[in-house]
Amino acid sequence: MTAAFWDTSALVPLCVQQQPTAALRELLTRYEIAVWWATSVEMRSAFERLLRMGQLTQAEHAAAGMRLEKLRRGWRELQPSEALRTQAEAFLMSYPLKAADALQLAAAWTWCSGDVPSCTFISGDAQLVEAARQVGFQVVVA
């Protein structure tokens, strides 16, 4: 199975019952998961927001946390580094990204050692998808 870099926006629907889950589950059978170090924090933030908004019950919230832990056991996680931070800052100067998205993109860049045309980037965030395309990734829209 080929690995791909997965943005948080593509992973949250795998843990909570949202519309694109079936298509994402199919991607999960095709691509192993590589993620940025803070992805689990971003995912838990999404779960908490959905719970506060009443879009998840307590039981669904707990199930989402368990699904996250199952995914974490199998994914490869890119750790923070000075080079990654420098690349994220460079992406901020070139693309209209939020800080967290620049870090995601820089982690993907680091994961594939800058050889982006040979790497797949999976995301459901329109701005991040566009930046990844411009950088040269093979993009799969979640």
C-alpha positions as CSV (number, residue, x, y, z in Angstrom):
1,M,0.0,0.0,0.0
2,T,1.3,3.5,-0.9
3,A,1.6,6.2,1.8
4,A,0.0,9.6,1.5
5,F,0.1,12.7,3.7
6,W,-3.4,13.2,5.3
7,D,-4.5,16.6,6.5
8,T,-6.7,16.8,9.6
9,S,-9.7,17.7,7.5
10,A,-9.5,14.3,5.8
11,L,-9.2,12.4,9.0
12,V,-11.9,13.9,11.2
13,P,-14.7,12.4,9.0
14,L,-13.2,9.0,9.5
15,C,-13.8,9.3,13.3
16,V,-17.2,11.0,13.3
17,Q,-20.2,10.2,11.1
18,Q,-20.1,12.9,8.4
19,Q,-21.1,12.9,4.7
20,P,-17.8,12.0,3.0
21,T,-16.9,9.1,5.3
22,A,-17.5,6.3,2.7
23,A,-15.2,7.9,0.1
24,L,-12.6,8.5,2.8
25,R,-12.8,4.9,4.0
26,E,-12.0,3.8,0.4
27,L,-9.0,6.1,0.4
28,L,-7.9,4.5,3.7
29,T,-7.8,1.1,1.9
30,R,-5.4,2.6,-0.8
31,Y,-3.2,4.9,1.3
32,E,-1.3,4.5,4.5
33,I,-1.4,7.6,6.8
34,A,1.4,10.1,7.3
35,V,0.5,13.1,9.5
36,W,1.9,16.2,11.1
37,W,2.8,16.0,14.8
38,A,-0.2,18.2,15.9
39,T,-2.8,16.4,13.9
40,S,-4.3,14.5,16.9
41,V,-4.6,17.8,18.8
42,E,-6.4,19.4,15.8
43,M,-8.7,16.3,15.6
44,R,-9.6,16.4,19.3
45,S,-10.3,20.2,18.9
46,A,-12.8,19.3,16.2
47,F,-14.4,16.6,18.3
48,E,-14.8,19.1,21.2
49,R,-16.3,21.8,19.0
50,L,-18.8,19.3,17.5
51,L,-19.8,18.2,21.0
52,R,-20.2,21.8,22.2
53,M,-22.3,22.6,19.1
54,G,-24.6,19.6,19.8
55,Q,-23.5,17.8,16.6
56,L,-22.1,14.9,18.6
57,T,-23.6,13.1,21.5
58,Q,-21.4,12.1,24.4
59,A,-21.3,8.5,23.1
60,E,-20.4,9.7,19.6
61,H,-17.7,11.9,21.1
62,A,-16.2,8.9,23.0
63,A,-16.4,6.7,19.9
64,A,-14.6,9.4,17.8
65,G,-11.8,9.4,20.4
66,M,-11.5,5.7,20.2
67,R,-11.3,5.8,16.4
68,L,-8.6,8.4,16.6
69,E,-6.5,6.2,18.9
70,K,-6.9,3.3,16.5
71,L,-5.8,5.5,13.6
72,R,-2.8,6.8,15.6
73,R,-1.5,3.3,16.2
74,G,-1.0,2.9,12.4
75,W,0.1,6.3,11.2
76,R,3.5,7.8,10.7
77,E,3.9,11.1,12.5
78,L,6.2,14.0,11.4
79,Q,7.9,15.6,14.3
80,P,8.6,19.4,14.7
81,S,12.0,20.6,13.6
82,E,13.7,23.9,12.7
83,A,13.7,23.0,9.0
84,L,9.9,22.2,9.1
85,R,9.2,25.6,10.9
86,T,11.3,27.4,8.3
87,Q,9.4,25.8,5.5
88,A,6.1,26.6,7.1
89,E,7.1,30.2,7.4
90,A,8.1,30.2,3.7
91,F,4.8,28.8,2.7
92,L,3.0,31.6,4.6
93,M,4.8,34.1,2.5
94,S,3.7,32.3,-0.7
95,Y,0.2,31.1,0.0
96,P,-2.9,32.4,1.9
97,L,-2.7,29.8,4.6
98,K,-3.4,29.8,8.3
99,A,-0.4,28.9,10.6
100,A,-1.7,25.4,11.2
101,D,-2.2,24.7,7.5
102,A,1.3,26.0,6.7
103,L,2.6,23.6,9.3
104,Q,0.6,20.7,7.7
105,L,2.0,21.6,4.3
106,A,5.5,21.9,5.6
107,A,5.2,18.5,7.3
108,A,4.0,17.0,4.0
109,W,7.0,18.6,2.3
110,T,9.4,17.2,4.9
111,W,7.8,13.8,4.7
112,C,8.5,13.5,1.0
113,S,11.9,15.2,1.3
114,G,10.9,18.0,-1.0
115,D,10.1,15.5,-3.9
116,V,6.5,16.6,-3.9
117,P,5.5,15.4,-7.4
118,S,6.0,11.8,-6.2
119,C,3.8,12.3,-3.1
120,T,0.1,12.3,-2.5
121,F,-1.6,14.9,-0.3
122,I,-5.1,14.3,1.0
123,S,-7.2,17.2,2.3
124,G,-10.7,18.6,2.4
125,D,-9.6,22.2,3.0
126,A,-10.0,24.2,-0.2
127,Q,-7.1,26.7,0.6
128,L,-4.8,24.0,1.6
129,V,-5.7,21.8,-1.4
130,E,-4.9,24.8,-3.7
131,A,-1.6,25.5,-2.0
132,A,-0.6,21.8,-2.1
133,R,-1.4,21.7,-5.9
134,Q,0.7,24.8,-6.5
135,V,3.6,23.3,-4.5
136,G,3.3,20.3,-6.9
137,F,1.7,17.5,-4.8
138,Q,-0.6,14.9,-6.3
139,V,-3.7,16.1,-4.5
140,V,-6.7,14.0,-3.5
141,V,-9.7,16.1,-2.4
142,A,-11.4,14.5,0.6
